[in-house]
């Protein structure tokens, strides 16, 4: 492999120090139980293990077989990897007899090696099979889905998950093209979209939103995010931290609304004769909203859209807003 190829497949973990610091691994918490819901190439997990005490425990998840192979290189009895979605958090913890965790970290989205590997079908920048599955051992590929789905459903997915205003035209073009030949490559799909999109956003390929939408749908990313947020909260110990890094507005909106819903509890009319101790109490405290620094974005342009939100489960106390 030449130097350019090595550089292409390098992965830089976004907000590495900030995310692990947000878990507050200090004092008694160093021997706690933590979850890395998105192992990826292991940047966050390895950093957590560096700070974790000898009595600590780290359980990671990933659907990607390449990530699982990478995790196998970690020889540490405190660490375990589950080849599954983080949406199975509840089952995974129950099987292991874990009743509480001290922190959950979710680094959402897609890793650089997944994008840069044309055989995965995530990117329109290089031609490859139209797959898009995080876990290539199960489920339907993007090509299989586009070959069988109705025009109306394709339009809805592209519109809702890609926020694409030309969703109708793109869906119509896809259905017309598949009647002539199978749509099996990323280049085919990118060309179809380019012809269907009449007005282009400055600095953005016309296929960007469509590829994002289909990837999110194929992997059920938003649905699984909603599941894991509820499961993470359920298992968090008092003062346990929930740290989530998202990369586009749909993810961030779900995370923001979930955390705000736990932190900002509706209060009854002040004129009612209710004791302070009986008032509804917030369940989480919102700690921070963090964006990558200019220096990090300069070194890793893919970090520019990242937003990290941090919240802490309360035993009692008042929440805030982010």
C-alpha positions as CSV (number, residue, x, y, z in Angstrom):
1,X,0.0,0.0,0.0
2,X,1.5,3.4,-1.0
3,X,1.7,6.4,1.2
4,X,-1.4,8.1,-0.3
5,X,-3.5,5.0,0.4
6,X,-2.2,4.8,4.0
7,X,-3.2,8.5,4.5
8,X,-6.6,7.9,2.9
9,X,-7.5,5.2,5.5
10,X,-6.2,7.1,8.6
11,X,-8.9,7.7,11.2
12,X,-8.8,10.6,13.6
13,X,-11.1,10.4,16.5
14,X,-13.2,13.6,16.8
15,X,-13.2,15.4,20.2
16,X,-11.1,12.6,21.7
17,X,-9.9,14.3,24.9
18,X,-13.0,16.3,25.4
19,X,-15.3,13.3,25.2
20,X,-13.3,11.1,27.6
21,X,-12.8,14.1,30.0
22,X,-16.6,14.5,30.0
23,X,-17.0,11.0,31.4
24,X,-15.3,12.4,34.6
25,X,-13.0,9.4,35.2
26,X,-11.6,10.4,38.5
27,X,-11.9,9.4,42.2
28,X,-14.1,6.4,42.8
29,X,-15.4,6.7,39.2
30,X,-12.2,5.3,37.8
31,X,-13.3,1.8,38.9
32,X,-16.8,2.2,37.4
33,X,-18.5,0.5,34.4
34,X,-18.5,2.4,31.1
35,X,-20.0,1.9,27.7
36,X,-18.5,3.0,24.3
37,X,-21.5,2.5,22.1
38,X,-19.6,3.1,18.9
39,X,-16.1,1.5,19.0
40,X,-15.1,2.5,15.4
41,X,-11.4,2.3,15.3
42,X,-11.1,2.4,19.1
43,X,-9.8,5.9,19.8
44,X,-12.2,6.7,22.6
45,X,-12.1,3.1,24.1
46,X,-8.3,3.1,24.2
47,X,-8.3,6.6,25.9
48,X,-10.9,5.4,28.5
49,X,-8.8,2.3,29.2
50,X,-5.8,4.5,29.9
51,X,-7.7,6.3,32.6
52,X,-9.7,3.4,33.9
53,X,-8.7,1.8,37.2
54,X,-7.8,-1.8,37.7
55,X,-11.4,-2.5,39.0
56,X,-13.0,-0.7,36.1
57,X,-14.9,-2.2,33.2
58,X,-15.5,-1.1,29.6
59,X,-18.1,-2.6,27.2
60,X,-18.0,-1.5,23.6
61,X,-20.4,-2.0,20.7
62,X,-20.0,-2.0,17.0
63,X,-21.9,-3.4,14.0
64,X,-18.9,-3.2,11.6
65,X,-16.9,-6.4,11.3
66,X,-13.7,-4.4,10.6
67,X,-14.2,-2.5,13.9
68,X,-14.6,-5.9,15.7
69,X,-11.4,-7.1,14.2
70,X,-9.6,-3.9,15.3
71,X,-11.0,-4.4,18.8
72,X,-9.6,-7.9,19.0
73,X,-6.1,-6.3,19.1
74,X,-6.9,-4.9,22.6
75,X,-5.6,-7.3,25.2
76,X,-7.1,-6.0,28.4
77,X,-9.3,-8.0,30.8
78,X,-11.3,-4.9,31.6
79,X,-12.4,-4.6,28.0
80,X,-15.1,-6.4,26.0
81,X,-16.6,-5.8,22.6
82,X,-20.0,-6.8,21.4
83,X,-20.6,-7.3,17.7
84,X,-24.0,-5.7,17.7
85,X,-25.9,-2.4,17.6
86,X,-25.8,-0.1,20.7
87,X,-29.6,-0.4,20.6
88,X,-29.1,-3.8,22.2
89,X,-27.5,-2.2,25.3
90,X,-30.2,-3.4,27.7
91,X,-29.9,-7.0,26.6
92,X,-26.1,-6.9,26.6
93,X,-25.9,-5.5,30.1
94,X,-28.4,-7.9,31.5
95,X,-26.5,-10.9,30.0
96,X,-23.4,-9.7,31.8
97,X,-25.1,-9.1,35.1
98,X,-24.5,-5.3,34.9
99,X,-27.2,-3.4,36.7
100,X,-25.7,0.2,36.5
101,X,-23.1,2.0,34.4
102,X,-21.2,5.2,35.3
103,X,-20.9,6.6,31.8
104,X,-22.1,6.1,28.2
105,X,-20.2,7.5,25.2
106,X,-21.8,7.6,21.7
107,X,-19.8,8.8,18.8
108,X,-22.4,8.8,16.0
109,X,-22.2,8.8,12.3
110,X,-19.7,7.0,10.1
111,X,-15.9,6.6,10.4
112,X,-13.3,7.8,7.9
113,X,-12.2,4.2,7.0
114,X,-15.8,3.3,6.2
115,X,-16.2,6.4,3.9
116,X,-12.8,6.0,2.2
117,X,-13.2,2.3,1.5
118,X,-15.0,2.2,-1.9
119,X,-16.1,-1.4,-1.3
120,X,-18.4,-0.3,1.5
121,X,-20.6,1.8,-0.8
122,X,-20.9,4.8,1.6
123,X,-19.3,7.4,-0.7
124,X,-20.1,8.8,-4.1
125,X,-16.5,10.0,-4.5
126,X,-15.2,6.6,-5.7
127,X,-17.1,3.8,-7.6
128,X,-18.0,0.7,-5.6
129,X,-20.9,-1.7,-4.9
130,X,-23.9,0.1,-3.5
131,X,-24.0,-1.6,-0.1
132,X,-24.0,1.0,2.8
133,X,-24.5,-1.5,5.5
134,X,-22.6,-0.9,8.7
135,X,-22.8,-4.7,9.3
136,X,-22.2,-6.5,6.0
137,X,-23.1,-9.8,7.6
138,X,-26.8,-9.1,7.9
139,X,-29.7,-7.0,6.5
140,X,-30.5,-5.6,3.1
141,X,-28.0,-3.6,1.0
142,X,-28.9,-0.2,-0.5
143,X,-28.9,-1.7,-4.0
144,X,-31.3,-4.4,-2.9
145,X,-33.6,-1.8,-1.2
146,X,-33.6,0.5,-4.3
147,X,-34.4,-2.4,-6.5
148,X,-37.6,-3.3,-4.7
149,X,-39.0,-0.3,-2.8
150,X,-41.8,1.9,-4.0
151,X,-41.2,5.3,-5.5
152,X,-43.2,6.9,-2.7
153,X,-41.1,5.3,0.0
154,X,-37.8,6.2,-1.7
155,X,-39.0,9.8,-1.9
156,X,-40.0,9.8,1.8
157,X,-36.6,8.4,2.9
158,X,-34.6,10.9,0.8
159,X,-36.8,13.8,2.0
160,X,-37.0,12.9,5.7
161,X,-33.5,11.6,6.3
162,X,-31.6,13.7,3.8
163,X,-33.7,16.9,4.0
164,X,-33.5,16.9,0.2
165,X,-35.9,19.3,-1.5
166,X,-35.6,17.4,-4.8
167,X,-36.6,14.1,-3.3
168,X,-39.6,13.6,-5.6
169,X,-37.4,14.1,-8.7
170,X,-34.7,11.8,-7.4
171,X,-37.0,9.0,-6.5
172,X,-38.7,9.2,-9.9
173,X,-35.4,9.1,-11.7
174,X,-34.3,6.1,-9.6
175,X,-37.4,4.1,-10.5
176,X,-37.1,5.0,-14.1
177,X,-33.5,3.9,-14.2
178,X,-34.0,0.6,-12.5
179,X,-36.6,-0.3,-15.1
180,X,-33.8,-0.2,-17.6
181,X,-30.9,-1.7,-15.6
182,X,-30.1,-2.6,-12.0
183,X,-28.7,0.2,-9.9
184,X,-25.7,-1.6,-8.3
185,X,-22.9,0.9,-8.0
186,X,-22.3,4.2,-6.2
187,X,-21.4,5.9,-9.4
188,X,-24.7,4.9,-11.0
189,X,-26.7,6.4,-8.1
190,X,-24.6,9.6,-8.0
191,X,-25.1,10.1,-11.7
192,X,-28.9,9.6,-11.4
193,X,-29.0,12.2,-8.6
194,X,-26.8,14.7,-10.4
195,X,-29.2,14.6,-13.4
196,X,-32.3,14.9,-11.2
197,X,-31.1,17.8,-9.1
198,X,-31.4,21.1,-11.0
199,X,-30.1,23.5,-8.4
200,X,-26.8,22.7,-6.7
201,X,-25.7,23.8,-3.3
202,X,-22.4,25.7,-3.4
203,X,-19.5,23.5,-2.4
204,X,-21.6,20.3,-2.0
205,X,-22.0,17.4,-4.4
206,X,-25.7,17.0,-5.4
207,X,-25.6,13.3,-4.2
208,X,-24.6,14.2,-0.6
209,X,-28.1,14.4,0.9
210,X,-29.4,11.3,-1.0
211,X,-26.4,9.1,0.1
212,X,-26.8,10.3,3.7
213,X,-30.5,9.6,3.7
214,X,-30.2,6.0,2.3
215,X,-27.3,5.2,4.6
216,X,-29.3,6.4,7.7
217,X,-32.4,4.4,6.6
218,X,-30.5,1.2,5.7
219,X,-28.8,1.2,9.1
220,X,-31.9,2.5,11.0
221,X,-29.6,5.0,12.6
222,X,-32.1,7.5,14.1
223,X,-34.4,4.7,15.4
224,X,-31.5,3.0,17.1
225,X,-30.3,6.3,18.6
226,X,-33.7,6.9,20.2
227,X,-33.6,3.4,21.7
228,X,-30.1,3.7,23.1
229,X,-30.7,7.1,24.7
230,X,-33.5,5.7,26.7
231,X,-31.6,2.6,27.6
232,X,-28.5,4.6,28.5
233,X,-30.5,6.8,30.9
234,X,-32.2,3.7,32.4
235,X,-28.9,2.2,33.3
236,X,-27.0,5.3,34.4
237,X,-26.1,5.4,38.0
238,X,-26.7,8.7,39.9
239,X,-24.2,11.2,38.6
240,X,-23.4,9.0,35.6
241,X,-22.6,10.8,32.4
242,X,-24.1,10.6,29.0
243,X,-21.8,11.9,26.3
244,X,-23.0,12.1,22.7
245,X,-21.2,13.3,19.6
246,X,-23.4,13.9,16.5
247,X,-22.5,15.0,13.0
248,X,-25.7,16.2,11.4
249,X,-28.8,18.1,12.5
250,X,-31.2,15.1,12.6
251,X,-29.0,13.3,15.2
252,X,-28.3,16.4,17.2
253,X,-32.0,17.3,17.4
254,X,-32.9,13.9,18.8
255,X,-30.1,14.1,21.4
256,X,-30.9,17.7,22.4
257,X,-34.6,17.0,22.8
258,X,-34.0,13.9,24.8
259,X,-31.6,15.6,27.2
260,X,-33.8,18.7,27.5
261,X,-36.8,16.5,28.2
262,X,-35.0,14.9,31.2
263,X,-33.6,18.2,32.5
264,X,-36.5,20.6,32.1
265,X,-39.4,19.2,34.0
266,X,-42.8,21.1,33.6
267,X,-43.8,22.7,36.9
268,X,-47.3,23.0,38.2
269,X,-49.0,26.4,38.7
270,X,-47.2,28.3,41.5
271,X,-50.6,29.2,43.0
272,X,-51.3,25.6,43.9
273,X,-50.6,24.6,47.5
274,X,-47.8,22.1,46.8
275,X,-44.7,21.7,49.0
276,X,-41.3,22.2,47.4
277,X,-40.4,18.6,48.2
278,X,-43.3,17.4,46.2
279,X,-42.5,19.4,43.1
280,X,-41.4,17.4,40.0
281,X,-37.7,17.1,39.9
282,X,-35.4,17.1,36.9
283,X,-33.8,13.7,36.0
284,X,-30.7,15.0,34.3
285,X,-28.4,18.1,34.5
286,X,-27.2,19.5,31.2
287,X,-23.5,20.1,31.5
288,X,-22.1,21.3,28.1
289,X,-22.3,21.7,24.4
290,X,-18.9,21.4,22.7
291,X,-17.7,22.0,19.2
292,X,-14.3,21.1,17.8
293,X,-11.6,23.8,18.0
294,X,-10.4,25.6,14.9
295,X,-7.1,23.7,15.3
296,X,-8.9,20.3,15.2
297,X,-11.0,21.2,12.2
298,X,-7.9,22.4,10.4
299,X,-6.2,19.0,11.0
300,X,-9.4,17.0,10.4
301,X,-12.0,18.8,8.2
302,X,-14.5,16.0,8.8
303,X,-14.8,17.2,12.4
304,X,-16.3,20.5,11.4
305,X,-20.0,19.4,11.8
306,X,-19.5,17.6,15.1
307,X,-21.5,18.7,18.2
308,X,-20.9,17.0,21.6
309,X,-23.6,17.2,24.3
310,X,-23.0,16.1,27.8
311,X,-25.6,15.4,30.5
312,X,-25.5,13.9,34.0
313,X,-28.1,11.8,35.7
314,X,-29.3,13.3,39.0
315,X,-30.3,11.8,42.2
316,X,-31.6,15.2,43.1
317,X,-31.0,18.7,42.0
318,X,-31.8,21.2,39.3
319,X,-31.2,20.9,35.5
320,X,-30.3,23.6,33.1
321,X,-30.3,24.3,29.4
322,X,-27.8,23.9,26.5
